[in-house]
């Protein structure tokens, strides 16, 4: 899946240097969150324990929230 930030950059949208680093990390965290959520759904549908995915998702959501506050 292509990330939104990469597409924006390719279209020539410029971001402040310090903000761009945070946006890059935020983009990666969001992509990882999407992957973890899809994996959780897949495993859960097969009756497989999703404790690991639940923990990773919770931590990612926390990191995304904290980083979003920094950017704003």
Secondary structure, DSSP 4 states (H G I P E B T S, - for coil): ---HHHHHHHTT----HHHHHHHHHHHHHHHHHHHHHHHHHHHHHTT---HHHHHHHHHHHHHHHHHHHHH-
